[in-house]
């Protein structure tokens, strides 16, 4: 599912069920030594997905530990992202020679909890959300926007190494093309001498899930 909205240079692996046993490295086991079972299963399965994806790139298995603000620490020369929600886990990785950054997110195709919409959206976004909900009732657009902003953050953080709030990016969605754009409202990082002022991504709704993805190629304009 997530692979359908990522370029071919990105290896993506997903799981709908948790394997009965996942081999972890000692350092990974230490991270979840005191975790509740739900957290442990998420941690294990998403790393299983990540290692299968890395193997497709010819990268040997290695610990994938959470780093600053929980961002996964990938092997040298690799960029990637992981996500999990109820009934779904996925990882997407690429070689840094092909992709500058990758961000993916998955959410249930359900409305956001009460009170969350105002916390994660700008007034301009709430305007088009209302319009799409009336004209294109094919997805829970509030949840899709939330997912897209999560993907934006996951793509942003490895480049900027600083926080990006929900109010710091303004999103627009194309309901027909299955794409979204994010305009940064704060100064972005400079990559290869060029400032990053936004991101473009894709989305998909299927089987009760919403997935969003951003993959920025090295030869971006």
Secondary structure as UniProt FT lines:
FT   HELIX           2..5
FT   TURN            8..9
FT   STRAND          11..15
FT   HELIX           26..31
FT   TURN            32..34
FT   HELIX           37..56
FT   TURN            57..58
FT   HELIX           68..70
FT   TURN            76..77
FT   STRAND          78..85
FT   TURN            86..87
FT   STRAND          88..95
FT   TURN            96..98
FT   STRAND          99..108
FT   TURN            114..116
FT   HELIX           117..120
FT   HELIX           123..135
FT   TURN            137..138
FT   HELIX           141..160
FT   HELIX           166..168
FT   STRAND          169..174
FT   TURN            175..178
FT   STRAND          179..184
FT   STRAND          190..191
FT   TURN            192..193
FT   STRAND          194..195
FT   STRAND          198..206
FT   TURN            207..208
FT   STRAND          209..217
FT   TURN            218..219
//
